[in-house]
Amino acid sequence: MPFRYRLQKALEFRKRKKEEQLQIVIKAQQEVYRIEGAIELNNREIESTRVNMRKAPFYLLEAYDNFLKSLYEKAVALEQEKQEAEQVVKEEQQKLMEREKDVKVLEKHKERMHEIYKEEEKAAELKRLSEVAVQKHFARKKAEEEDAEREARRNRNK
């Protein structure tokens, strides 16, 4: 009888949950990268606005100041958003580690159960071989006794 792990469905379920959690972590990390890209874009826009401000006529300086102020506020908001997204990534990675641990526990249990199964199969095989050996031994003994009886009868008849 081949080895069947009785908790195989639970193991497969945990593996699926781990894979789902991995996808969640990947999406959360992509969100962090998206925010970092937005921050970089905002920083470039701030830099180009500063350069353009130096070349602009004096009557547009207030408009440039207001625009720069809004870009700085956007930068602060993006930085806050990035920190929140990084926190989400850490939480999701923690969940992923827990799921990996759950899978490893069941895989370790499966390995132990398989080892026990192999030992039981080995013991059963040894028992079968022992029974066969005992049967052969008794058959040989019986044959030897019959040969000895025949020999004894022949010696008596002579």
Summary of the structure (lengths in Angstrom):
residues: 158
radius of gyration: 40.2
end to end distance: 58.0
largest distance: 145.9
contacts: 374
relative contact order: 0.10
helix: 94%
strand: 0%
